[in-house]
């Protein structure tokens, strides 16, 4: 078995099916690269170097070309993350509306800084330049769940939803 075949075989059938669905709606395979990365990340939580090479091979592009896409988008994780990723908006609107208090409370409660994961692998905390909800700042997102008008008092109830 050659290296290319070994890599392709490592993508699961479910992953390849979902990637194929993304490919069907674009004019050429490479145009599905972000969706393909999102598919693999959904299944594996992050994009390892090996995963990146597998996806690149499947899309018939170089690993370097795909890595340049993966590292450009802050929602593609190129290192391991916890079961739940917290994106804390640090836009100007959130700063004005109390971002610093939220940041301090999250970091204190979880015992981590930006880019770190809790010891139980439950949460990873990342800054985000905008969550698109400036009229309800401060905001944070956990996985796909958006929380608006967040106060430090709300954090316990919010975080407790995620096991």
VMD Tcl script that draws the C-alpha trace (Angstrom):
set ca {
  {0.00 0.00 0.00}
  {1.51 3.34 -0.95}
  {1.60 6.36 1.37}
  {-1.19 8.17 -0.46}
  {-3.50 5.16 -0.12}
  {-2.64 4.81 3.57}
  {-3.54 8.44 4.20}
  {-6.80 8.29 2.29}
  {-7.78 5.15 4.17}
  {-7.47 7.04 7.45}
  {-10.40 9.34 6.66}
  {-13.50 7.59 7.94}
  {-16.33 6.65 5.59}
  {-18.53 9.21 7.32}
  {-15.90 11.92 6.87}
  {-15.41 11.13 3.18}
  {-19.17 11.06 2.63}
  {-19.56 14.50 4.23}
  {-16.58 15.88 2.30}
  {-18.04 14.48 -0.91}
  {-21.28 16.33 -0.15}
  {-19.30 19.58 0.18}
  {-17.44 18.87 -3.07}
  {-20.71 18.37 -4.96}
  {-21.77 22.00 -4.42}
  {-18.56 23.69 -5.57}
  {-17.01 23.98 -9.05}
  {-13.82 22.07 -8.16}
  {-12.47 19.98 -5.27}
  {-10.12 22.59 -3.81}
  {-13.03 24.97 -3.32}
  {-14.38 22.60 -0.67}
  {-11.23 22.81 1.47}
  {-12.68 24.86 4.34}
  {-15.78 22.67 4.53}
  {-13.60 19.55 4.40}
  {-11.47 20.83 7.28}
  {-14.63 21.62 9.25}
  {-15.93 18.09 8.64}
  {-12.75 16.47 9.94}
  {-12.58 18.87 12.87}
  {-16.18 18.06 13.79}
  {-15.22 14.38 14.05}
  {-11.74 14.76 15.59}
  {-12.00 18.16 17.41}
  {-8.83 19.47 15.71}
  {-6.75 19.18 12.56}
  {-3.52 17.29 13.15}
  {-0.71 17.33 10.60}
  {-1.73 13.82 9.54}
  {-5.39 14.85 9.19}
  {-4.35 17.84 7.14}
  {-2.32 15.62 4.79}
  {-5.26 13.20 4.48}
  {-7.66 15.99 3.52}
  {-5.12 17.55 1.15}
  {-4.62 14.21 -0.60}
  {-8.36 13.69 -0.85}
  {-8.86 17.15 -2.36}
  {-5.85 16.72 -4.66}
  {-3.94 19.67 -3.26}
  {-0.66 20.03 -1.41}
  {-0.53 19.90 2.36}
  {1.22 23.29 2.34}
  {-1.59 24.82 0.30}
  {-4.24 23.45 2.68}
  {-2.24 24.46 5.75}
  {-2.18 28.06 4.51}
  {-5.99 27.96 4.50}
  {-6.23 26.16 7.85}
  {-3.93 28.59 9.65}
  {-5.69 31.63 8.19}
  {-9.07 30.81 9.75}
  {-9.21 31.07 13.52}
  {-12.08 28.55 13.69}
  {-9.85 25.74 12.40}
  {-7.89 24.29 15.31}
  {-4.39 23.12 14.44}
  {-3.61 21.86 17.93}
  {-5.68 19.78 20.35}
  {-8.61 21.49 22.05}
  {-10.97 20.49 24.83}
  {-14.37 18.92 24.32}
  {-15.84 22.43 24.28}
  {-14.22 25.53 22.81}
  {-15.06 28.88 24.36}
  {-14.64 31.86 22.03}
  {-14.63 35.07 24.01}
  {-15.30 38.14 21.90}
  {-12.70 40.85 22.40}
  {-14.08 43.41 19.94}
  {-14.28 47.08 20.86}
  {-17.98 46.76 21.65}
  {-17.34 43.91 24.06}
  {-14.44 45.81 25.64}
  {-16.67 48.82 26.27}
  {-19.46 46.65 27.68}
  {-17.39 44.68 30.22}
  {-15.23 42.17 28.35}
  {-12.40 42.45 30.89}
  {-14.68 41.36 33.74}
  {-15.95 38.40 31.74}
  {-12.42 37.39 30.70}
  {-11.17 37.55 34.30}
  {-14.15 35.57 35.61}
  {-13.84 32.83 32.97}
  {-10.10 32.51 33.49}
  {-10.48 32.39 37.27}
  {-13.34 29.89 37.19}
  {-11.58 27.55 34.73}
  {-8.01 28.15 35.95}
  {-6.69 28.70 32.42}
  {-5.45 31.49 30.17}
  {-6.10 32.05 26.47}
  {-4.97 29.12 24.36}
  {-5.05 26.69 27.27}
  {-7.27 23.71 28.01}
  {-8.61 22.75 31.41}
  {-6.95 19.78 33.11}
  {-10.08 17.64 32.61}
  {-9.99 18.44 28.86}
  {-13.45 19.99 29.16}
  {-12.79 23.53 27.91}
  {-10.34 25.41 25.72}
  {-10.46 29.21 25.92}
  {-9.72 31.33 22.86}
  {-10.10 35.03 22.05}
  {-12.23 35.94 19.06}
  {-12.12 39.30 17.29}
  {-15.88 39.42 16.61}
  {-18.92 37.25 17.19}
  {-21.18 39.61 15.25}
  {-23.46 40.60 18.07}
  {-22.16 44.03 19.05}
  {-25.60 45.24 20.05}
  {-25.63 42.58 22.80}
  {-22.06 42.80 24.08}
  {-20.24 41.27 25.81}
  {-20.59 37.92 24.10}
  {-19.07 34.48 24.08}
  {-19.64 31.31 22.13}
  {-19.26 27.75 23.36}
  {-19.18 25.30 20.48}
  {-22.09 26.58 18.36}
  {-24.01 28.24 21.20}
  {-23.90 32.05 21.31}
  {-24.36 33.87 24.63}
  {-25.10 37.59 24.55}
  {-25.25 40.30 27.21}
  {-23.05 38.08 29.37}
  {-22.29 39.04 32.95}
  {-19.88 37.34 35.35}
  {-22.89 36.16 37.39}
  {-24.19 34.20 34.37}
  {-20.97 32.25 33.78}
  {-21.63 29.47 36.30}
  {-24.96 28.54 34.74}
  {-23.55 28.83 31.22}
  {-20.48 26.66 31.87}
  {-22.44 24.06 33.84}
  {-24.39 23.16 30.68}
  {-21.27 21.58 29.18}
  {-20.01 18.28 30.56}
}
mol new
graphics top color blue
foreach p $ca { graphics top sphere $p radius 0.5 }
foreach p [lrange $ca 0 end-1] q [lrange $ca 1 end] { graphics top cylinder $p $q radius 0.2 }
display resetview
